[in-house]
Amino acid sequence: MNYEYNAYITRVIDGDTFEANIDLGFNVSFKAILRLKDIDTPETWRPSCDAERKHGEAATRFVESLILGQNVKIVTYKAGAGIYGRFTADIIIEDGRNLRNLLIDGGFKKKINMRI
């Protein structure tokens, strides 16, 4: 089962993880850490190599340019938080595009082995 909410992105942690204030309705909001569903971007924390770190930083900047300080729609796919306290979601930006698809199209999906 999935749920849709309006949210405001307050922080981009890395290319696939964000912090948001989620509007639950009735003047109630919830601060949560969200992780994009079905995508892993290159790591900025403990990367496997310098190339992965640089690619991860580029992914983070790309995402910041699209959603930081913006209102978005989130679609959640899990009733509770995952192992690291993050909720899995799709992020739909104001023009209707899915952030996950933009990351894939931009070449930011993590490769199995970043070592060159």
Chimera marker file (.cmm) of the C-alpha trace (Angstrom):
<marker_set name="trace">
<marker id="1" x="0.000" y="0.000" z="0.000" r="1" g="1" b="0" radius="0.5"/>
<marker id="2" x="1.255" y="3.500" z="-0.711" r="1" g="1" b="0" radius="0.5"/>
<marker id="3" x="0.353" y="6.966" z="0.542" r="1" g="1" b="0" radius="0.5"/>
<marker id="4" x="0.834" y="10.424" z="-0.981" r="1" g="1" b="0" radius="0.5"/>
<marker id="5" x="1.778" y="13.522" z="1.007" r="1" g="1" b="0" radius="0.5"/>
<marker id="6" x="2.909" y="17.064" z="0.360" r="1" g="1" b="0" radius="0.5"/>
<marker id="7" x="6.322" y="17.780" z="1.835" r="1" g="1" b="0" radius="0.5"/>
<marker id="8" x="8.982" y="20.454" z="2.057" r="1" g="1" b="0" radius="0.5"/>
<marker id="9" x="12.618" y="19.335" z="1.642" r="1" g="1" b="0" radius="0.5"/>
<marker id="10" x="14.783" y="20.814" z="4.401" r="1" g="1" b="0" radius="0.5"/>
<marker id="11" x="18.064" y="18.955" z="3.805" r="1" g="1" b="0" radius="0.5"/>
<marker id="12" x="19.721" y="16.792" z="1.175" r="1" g="1" b="0" radius="0.5"/>
<marker id="13" x="21.926" y="14.229" z="2.891" r="1" g="1" b="0" radius="0.5"/>
<marker id="14" x="23.204" y="12.657" z="-0.324" r="1" g="1" b="0" radius="0.5"/>
<marker id="15" x="21.876" y="11.782" z="-3.763" r="1" g="1" b="0" radius="0.5"/>
<marker id="16" x="19.239" y="9.348" z="-2.520" r="1" g="1" b="0" radius="0.5"/>
<marker id="17" x="18.512" y="10.489" z="1.056" r="1" g="1" b="0" radius="0.5"/>
<marker id="18" x="16.729" y="13.636" z="2.264" r="1" g="1" b="0" radius="0.5"/>
<marker id="19" x="15.079" y="15.211" z="5.260" r="1" g="1" b="0" radius="0.5"/>
<marker id="20" x="11.562" y="16.588" z="4.851" r="1" g="1" b="0" radius="0.5"/>
<marker id="21" x="8.734" y="18.162" z="6.746" r="1" g="1" b="0" radius="0.5"/>
<marker id="22" x="5.727" y="16.101" z="5.680" r="1" g="1" b="0" radius="0.5"/>
<marker id="23" x="2.242" y="17.622" z="5.784" r="1" g="1" b="0" radius="0.5"/>
<marker id="24" x="-0.089" y="15.043" z="7.317" r="1" g="1" b="0" radius="0.5"/>
<marker id="25" x="-3.120" y="17.334" z="7.128" r="1" g="1" b="0" radius="0.5"/>
<marker id="26" x="-5.165" y="18.865" z="9.962" r="1" g="1" b="0" radius="0.5"/>
<marker id="27" x="-2.282" y="21.253" z="10.700" r="1" g="1" b="0" radius="0.5"/>
<marker id="28" x="-0.009" y="18.316" z="11.611" r="1" g="1" b="0" radius="0.5"/>
<marker id="29" x="3.465" y="17.821" z="10.167" r="1" g="1" b="0" radius="0.5"/>
<marker id="30" x="6.110" y="15.146" z="10.609" r="1" g="1" b="0" radius="0.5"/>
<marker id="31" x="9.864" y="15.501" z="10.147" r="1" g="1" b="0" radius="0.5"/>
<marker id="32" x="11.359" y="12.410" z="8.505" r="1" g="1" b="0" radius="0.5"/>
<marker id="33" x="14.395" y="11.142" z="6.689" r="1" g="1" b="0" radius="0.5"/>
<marker id="34" x="13.415" y="9.703" z="3.326" r="1" g="1" b="0" radius="0.5"/>
<marker id="35" x="15.296" y="7.405" z="0.989" r="1" g="1" b="0" radius="0.5"/>
<marker id="36" x="14.442" y="7.106" z="-2.680" r="1" g="1" b="0" radius="0.5"/>
<marker id="37" x="12.795" y="3.854" z="-3.647" r="1" g="1" b="0" radius="0.5"/>
<marker id="38" x="14.739" y="1.448" z="-5.889" r="1" g="1" b="0" radius="0.5"/>
<marker id="39" x="17.873" y="3.517" z="-6.485" r="1" g="1" b="0" radius="0.5"/>
<marker id="40" x="21.287" y="3.810" z="-4.899" r="1" g="1" b="0" radius="0.5"/>
<marker id="41" x="23.466" y="6.779" z="-5.793" r="1" g="1" b="0" radius="0.5"/>
<marker id="42" x="27.259" y="6.844" z="-5.357" r="1" g="1" b="0" radius="0.5"/>
<marker id="43" x="28.394" y="7.250" z="-1.759" r="1" g="1" b="0" radius="0.5"/>
<marker id="44" x="29.737" y="10.455" z="-0.257" r="1" g="1" b="0" radius="0.5"/>
<marker id="45" x="30.285" y="8.893" z="3.169" r="1" g="1" b="0" radius="0.5"/>
<marker id="46" x="32.761" y="6.005" z="3.093" r="1" g="1" b="0" radius="0.5"/>
<marker id="47" x="33.031" y="5.780" z="-0.693" r="1" g="1" b="0" radius="0.5"/>
<marker id="48" x="34.914" y="2.846" z="-2.181" r="1" g="1" b="0" radius="0.5"/>
<marker id="49" x="37.243" y="5.193" z="-4.080" r="1" g="1" b="0" radius="0.5"/>
<marker id="50" x="37.812" y="8.844" z="-4.989" r="1" g="1" b="0" radius="0.5"/>
<marker id="51" x="35.835" y="8.493" z="-8.233" r="1" g="1" b="0" radius="0.5"/>
<marker id="52" x="32.784" y="7.304" z="-6.292" r="1" g="1" b="0" radius="0.5"/>
<marker id="53" x="33.096" y="10.202" z="-3.821" r="1" g="1" b="0" radius="0.5"/>
<marker id="54" x="33.266" y="12.759" z="-6.648" r="1" g="1" b="0" radius="0.5"/>
<marker id="55" x="30.329" y="11.159" z="-8.463" r="1" g="1" b="0" radius="0.5"/>
<marker id="56" x="28.372" y="11.059" z="-5.180" r="1" g="1" b="0" radius="0.5"/>
<marker id="57" x="29.050" y="14.745" z="-4.560" r="1" g="1" b="0" radius="0.5"/>
<marker id="58" x="27.833" y="15.531" z="-8.091" r="1" g="1" b="0" radius="0.5"/>
<marker id="59" x="24.650" y="13.525" z="-7.446" r="1" g="1" b="0" radius="0.5"/>
<marker id="60" x="24.086" y="15.425" z="-4.195" r="1" g="1" b="0" radius="0.5"/>
<marker id="61" x="24.515" y="18.808" z="-5.931" r="1" g="1" b="0" radius="0.5"/>
<marker id="62" x="22.145" y="17.692" z="-8.711" r="1" g="1" b="0" radius="0.5"/>
<marker id="63" x="19.463" y="16.719" z="-6.195" r="1" g="1" b="0" radius="0.5"/>
<marker id="64" x="19.967" y="19.909" z="-4.168" r="1" g="1" b="0" radius="0.5"/>
<marker id="65" x="19.370" y="21.969" z="-7.299" r="1" g="1" b="0" radius="0.5"/>
<marker id="66" x="16.032" y="20.210" z="-7.849" r="1" g="1" b="0" radius="0.5"/>
<marker id="67" x="14.470" y="19.789" z="-4.405" r="1" g="1" b="0" radius="0.5"/>
<marker id="68" x="16.283" y="21.603" z="-1.588" r="1" g="1" b="0" radius="0.5"/>
<marker id="69" x="13.929" y="24.193" z="-0.130" r="1" g="1" b="0" radius="0.5"/>
<marker id="70" x="11.151" y="23.045" z="-2.458" r="1" g="1" b="0" radius="0.5"/>
<marker id="71" x="7.659" y="21.676" z="-2.019" r="1" g="1" b="0" radius="0.5"/>
<marker id="72" x="7.344" y="18.153" z="-3.424" r="1" g="1" b="0" radius="0.5"/>
<marker id="73" x="4.924" y="15.256" z="-3.377" r="1" g="1" b="0" radius="0.5"/>
<marker id="74" x="6.140" y="12.086" z="-1.715" r="1" g="1" b="0" radius="0.5"/>
<marker id="75" x="4.720" y="8.641" z="-2.291" r="1" g="1" b="0" radius="0.5"/>
<marker id="76" x="5.594" y="6.245" z="0.535" r="1" g="1" b="0" radius="0.5"/>
<marker id="77" x="5.757" y="2.468" z="0.156" r="1" g="1" b="0" radius="0.5"/>
<marker id="78" x="6.376" y="1.221" z="3.670" r="1" g="1" b="0" radius="0.5"/>
<marker id="79" x="4.364" y="1.716" z="6.839" r="1" g="1" b="0" radius="0.5"/>
<marker id="80" x="7.418" y="2.135" z="9.082" r="1" g="1" b="0" radius="0.5"/>
<marker id="81" x="10.979" y="3.303" z="8.961" r="1" g="1" b="0" radius="0.5"/>
<marker id="82" x="13.661" y="0.976" z="7.661" r="1" g="1" b="0" radius="0.5"/>
<marker id="83" x="16.817" y="-0.248" z="9.346" r="1" g="1" b="0" radius="0.5"/>
<marker id="84" x="18.427" y="3.218" z="9.463" r="1" g="1" b="0" radius="0.5"/>
<marker id="85" x="15.235" y="5.056" z="10.437" r="1" g="1" b="0" radius="0.5"/>
<marker id="86" x="14.484" y="6.130" z="6.868" r="1" g="1" b="0" radius="0.5"/>
<marker id="87" x="11.182" y="5.858" z="5.053" r="1" g="1" b="0" radius="0.5"/>
<marker id="88" x="11.233" y="4.667" z="1.428" r="1" g="1" b="0" radius="0.5"/>
<marker id="89" x="9.531" y="7.017" z="-1.008" r="1" g="1" b="0" radius="0.5"/>
<marker id="90" x="9.307" y="8.410" z="-4.493" r="1" g="1" b="0" radius="0.5"/>
<marker id="91" x="9.803" y="12.162" z="-4.768" r="1" g="1" b="0" radius="0.5"/>
<marker id="92" x="7.705" y="13.943" z="-7.362" r="1" g="1" b="0" radius="0.5"/>
<marker id="93" x="8.947" y="17.471" z="-8.022" r="1" g="1" b="0" radius="0.5"/>
<marker id="94" x="6.593" y="20.375" z="-8.751" r="1" g="1" b="0" radius="0.5"/>
<marker id="95" x="6.591" y="19.859" z="-12.536" r="1" g="1" b="0" radius="0.5"/>
<marker id="96" x="5.479" y="16.228" z="-12.102" r="1" g="1" b="0" radius="0.5"/>
<marker id="97" x="8.800" y="14.504" z="-12.803" r="1" g="1" b="0" radius="0.5"/>
<marker id="98" x="10.008" y="11.630" z="-10.619" r="1" g="1" b="0" radius="0.5"/>
<marker id="99" x="13.371" y="12.371" z="-8.962" r="1" g="1" b="0" radius="0.5"/>
<marker id="100" x="14.481" y="8.734" z="-9.232" r="1" g="1" b="0" radius="0.5"/>
<marker id="101" x="14.040" y="8.828" z="-13.023" r="1" g="1" b="0" radius="0.5"/>
<marker id="102" x="15.955" y="12.114" z="-13.244" r="1" g="1" b="0" radius="0.5"/>
<marker id="103" x="18.868" y="10.585" z="-11.326" r="1" g="1" b="0" radius="0.5"/>
<marker id="104" x="18.920" y="7.550" z="-13.613" r="1" g="1" b="0" radius="0.5"/>
<marker id="105" x="18.696" y="9.714" z="-16.749" r="1" g="1" b="0" radius="0.5"/>
<marker id="106" x="21.498" y="11.911" z="-15.361" r="1" g="1" b="0" radius="0.5"/>
<marker id="107" x="23.801" y="8.905" z="-14.911" r="1" g="1" b="0" radius="0.5"/>
<marker id="108" x="23.760" y="8.993" z="-11.104" r="1" g="1" b="0" radius="0.5"/>
<marker id="109" x="22.652" y="5.418" z="-10.432" r="1" g="1" b="0" radius="0.5"/>
<marker id="110" x="25.447" y="3.701" z="-8.493" r="1" g="1" b="0" radius="0.5"/>
<marker id="111" x="27.508" y="1.244" z="-10.460" r="1" g="1" b="0" radius="0.5"/>
<marker id="112" x="28.364" y="-2.122" z="-8.898" r="1" g="1" b="0" radius="0.5"/>
<marker id="113" x="32.086" y="-1.272" z="-8.766" r="1" g="1" b="0" radius="0.5"/>
<marker id="114" x="33.178" y="2.365" z="-8.957" r="1" g="1" b="0" radius="0.5"/>
<marker id="115" x="36.904" y="1.569" z="-9.039" r="1" g="1" b="0" radius="0.5"/>
<marker id="116" x="38.513" y="2.665" z="-12.281" r="1" g="1" b="0" radius="0.5"/>
<link id1="1" id2="2" r="1" g="1" b="0" radius="0.2"/>
<link id1="2" id2="3" r="1" g="1" b="0" radius="0.2"/>
<link id1="3" id2="4" r="1" g="1" b="0" radius="0.2"/>
<link id1="4" id2="5" r="1" g="1" b="0" radius="0.2"/>
<link id1="5" id2="6" r="1" g="1" b="0" radius="0.2"/>
<link id1="6" id2="7" r="1" g="1" b="0" radius="0.2"/>
<link id1="7" id2="8" r="1" g="1" b="0" radius="0.2"/>
<link id1="8" id2="9" r="1" g="1" b="0" radius="0.2"/>
<link id1="9" id2="10" r="1" g="1" b="0" radius="0.2"/>
<link id1="10" id2="11" r="1" g="1" b="0" radius="0.2"/>
<link id1="11" id2="12" r="1" g="1" b="0" radius="0.2"/>
<link id1="12" id2="13" r="1" g="1" b="0" radius="0.2"/>
<link id1="13" id2="14" r="1" g="1" b="0" radius="0.2"/>
<link id1="14" id2="15" r="1" g="1" b="0" radius="0.2"/>
<link id1="15" id2="16" r="1" g="1" b="0" radius="0.2"/>
<link id1="16" id2="17" r="1" g="1" b="0" radius="0.2"/>
<link id1="17" id2="18" r="1" g="1" b="0" radius="0.2"/>
<link id1="18" id2="19" r="1" g="1" b="0" radius="0.2"/>
<link id1="19" id2="20" r="1" g="1" b="0" radius="0.2"/>
<link id1="20" id2="21" r="1" g="1" b="0" radius="0.2"/>
<link id1="21" id2="22" r="1" g="1" b="0" radius="0.2"/>
<link id1="22" id2="23" r="1" g="1" b="0" radius="0.2"/>
<link id1="23" id2="24" r="1" g="1" b="0" radius="0.2"/>
<link id1="24" id2="25" r="1" g="1" b="0" radius="0.2"/>
<link id1="25" id2="26" r="1" g="1" b="0" radius="0.2"/>
<link id1="26" id2="27" r="1" g="1" b="0" radius="0.2"/>
<link id1="27" id2="28" r="1" g="1" b="0" radius="0.2"/>
<link id1="28" id2="29" r="1" g="1" b="0" radius="0.2"/>
<link id1="29" id2="30" r="1" g="1" b="0" radius="0.2"/>
<link id1="30" id2="31" r="1" g="1" b="0" radius="0.2"/>
<link id1="31" id2="32" r="1" g="1" b="0" radius="0.2"/>
<link id1="32" id2="33" r="1" g="1" b="0" radius="0.2"/>
<link id1="33" id2="34" r="1" g="1" b="0" radius="0.2"/>
<link id1="34" id2="35" r="1" g="1" b="0" radius="0.2"/>
<link id1="35" id2="36" r="1" g="1" b="0" radius="0.2"/>
<link id1="36" id2="37" r="1" g="1" b="0" radius="0.2"/>
<link id1="37" id2="38" r="1" g="1" b="0" radius="0.2"/>
<link id1="38" id2="39" r="1" g="1" b="0" radius="0.2"/>
<link id1="39" id2="40" r="1" g="1" b="0" radius="0.2"/>
<link id1="40" id2="41" r="1" g="1" b="0" radius="0.2"/>
<link id1="41" id2="42" r="1" g="1" b="0" radius="0.2"/>
<link id1="42" id2="43" r="1" g="1" b="0" radius="0.2"/>
<link id1="43" id2="44" r="1" g="1" b="0" radius="0.2"/>
<link id1="44" id2="45" r="1" g="1" b="0" radius="0.2"/>
<link id1="45" id2="46" r="1" g="1" b="0" radius="0.2"/>
<link id1="46" id2="47" r="1" g="1" b="0" radius="0.2"/>
<link id1="47" id2="48" r="1" g="1" b="0" radius="0.2"/>
<link id1="48" id2="49" r="1" g="1" b="0" radius="0.2"/>
<link id1="49" id2="50" r="1" g="1" b="0" radius="0.2"/>
<link id1="50" id2="51" r="1" g="1" b="0" radius="0.2"/>
<link id1="51" id2="52" r="1" g="1" b="0" radius="0.2"/>
<link id1="52" id2="53" r="1" g="1" b="0" radius="0.2"/>
<link id1="53" id2="54" r="1" g="1" b="0" radius="0.2"/>
<link id1="54" id2="55" r="1" g="1" b="0" radius="0.2"/>
<link id1="55" id2="56" r="1" g="1" b="0" radius="0.2"/>
<link id1="56" id2="57" r="1" g="1" b="0" radius="0.2"/>
<link id1="57" id2="58" r="1" g="1" b="0" radius="0.2"/>
<link id1="58" id2="59" r="1" g="1" b="0" radius="0.2"/>
<link id1="59" id2="60" r="1" g="1" b="0" radius="0.2"/>
<link id1="60" id2="61" r="1" g="1" b="0" radius="0.2"/>
<link id1="61" id2="62" r="1" g="1" b="0" radius="0.2"/>
<link id1="62" id2="63" r="1" g="1" b="0" radius="0.2"/>
<link id1="63" id2="64" r="1" g="1" b="0" radius="0.2"/>
<link id1="64" id2="65" r="1" g="1" b="0" radius="0.2"/>
<link id1="65" id2="66" r="1" g="1" b="0" radius="0.2"/>
<link id1="66" id2="67" r="1" g="1" b="0" radius="0.2"/>
<link id1="67" id2="68" r="1" g="1" b="0" radius="0.2"/>
<link id1="68" id2="69" r="1" g="1" b="0" radius="0.2"/>
<link id1="69" id2="70" r="1" g="1" b="0" radius="0.2"/>
<link id1="70" id2="71" r="1" g="1" b="0" radius="0.2"/>
<link id1="71" id2="72" r="1" g="1" b="0" radius="0.2"/>
<link id1="72" id2="73" r="1" g="1" b="0" radius="0.2"/>
<link id1="73" id2="74" r="1" g="1" b="0" radius="0.2"/>
<link id1="74" id2="75" r="1" g="1" b="0" radius="0.2"/>
<link id1="75" id2="76" r="1" g="1" b="0" radius="0.2"/>
<link id1="76" id2="77" r="1" g="1" b="0" radius="0.2"/>
<link id1="77" id2="78" r="1" g="1" b="0" radius="0.2"/>
<link id1="78" id2="79" r="1" g="1" b="0" radius="0.2"/>
<link id1="79" id2="80" r="1" g="1" b="0" radius="0.2"/>
<link id1="80" id2="81" r="1" g="1" b="0" radius="0.2"/>
<link id1="81" id2="82" r="1" g="1" b="0" radius="0.2"/>
<link id1="82" id2="83" r="1" g="1" b="0" radius="0.2"/>
<link id1="83" id2="84" r="1" g="1" b="0" radius="0.2"/>
<link id1="84" id2="85" r="1" g="1" b="0" radius="0.2"/>
<link id1="85" id2="86" r="1" g="1" b="0" radius="0.2"/>
<link id1="86" id2="87" r="1" g="1" b="0" radius="0.2"/>
<link id1="87" id2="88" r="1" g="1" b="0" radius="0.2"/>
<link id1="88" id2="89" r="1" g="1" b="0" radius="0.2"/>
<link id1="89" id2="90" r="1" g="1" b="0" radius="0.2"/>
<link id1="90" id2="91" r="1" g="1" b="0" radius="0.2"/>
<link id1="91" id2="92" r="1" g="1" b="0" radius="0.2"/>
<link id1="92" id2="93" r="1" g="1" b="0" radius="0.2"/>
<link id1="93" id2="94" r="1" g="1" b="0" radius="0.2"/>
<link id1="94" id2="95" r="1" g="1" b="0" radius="0.2"/>
<link id1="95" id2="96" r="1" g="1" b="0" radius="0.2"/>
<link id1="96" id2="97" r="1" g="1" b="0" radius="0.2"/>
<link id1="97" id2="98" r="1" g="1" b="0" radius="0.2"/>
<link id1="98" id2="99" r="1" g="1" b="0" radius="0.2"/>
<link id1="99" id2="100" r="1" g="1" b="0" radius="0.2"/>
<link id1="100" id2="101" r="1" g="1" b="0" radius="0.2"/>
<link id1="101" id2="102" r="1" g="1" b="0" radius="0.2"/>
<link id1="102" id2="103" r="1" g="1" b="0" radius="0.2"/>
<link id1="103" id2="104" r="1" g="1" b="0" radius="0.2"/>
<link id1="104" id2="105" r="1" g="1" b="0" radius="0.2"/>
<link id1="105" id2="106" r="1" g="1" b="0" radius="0.2"/>
<link id1="106" id2="107" r="1" g="1" b="0" radius="0.2"/>
<link id1="107" id2="108" r="1" g="1" b="0" radius="0.2"/>
<link id1="108" id2="109" r="1" g="1" b="0" radius="0.2"/>
<link id1="109" id2="110" r="1" g="1" b="0" radius="0.2"/>
<link id1="110" id2="111" r="1" g="1" b="0" radius="0.2"/>
<link id1="111" id2="112" r="1" g="1" b="0" radius="0.2"/>
<link id1="112" id2="113" r="1" g="1" b="0" radius="0.2"/>
<link id1="113" id2="114" r="1" g="1" b="0" radius="0.2"/>
<link id1="114" id2="115" r="1" g="1" b="0" radius="0.2"/>
<link id1="115" id2="116" r="1" g="1" b="0" radius="0.2"/>
</marker_set>
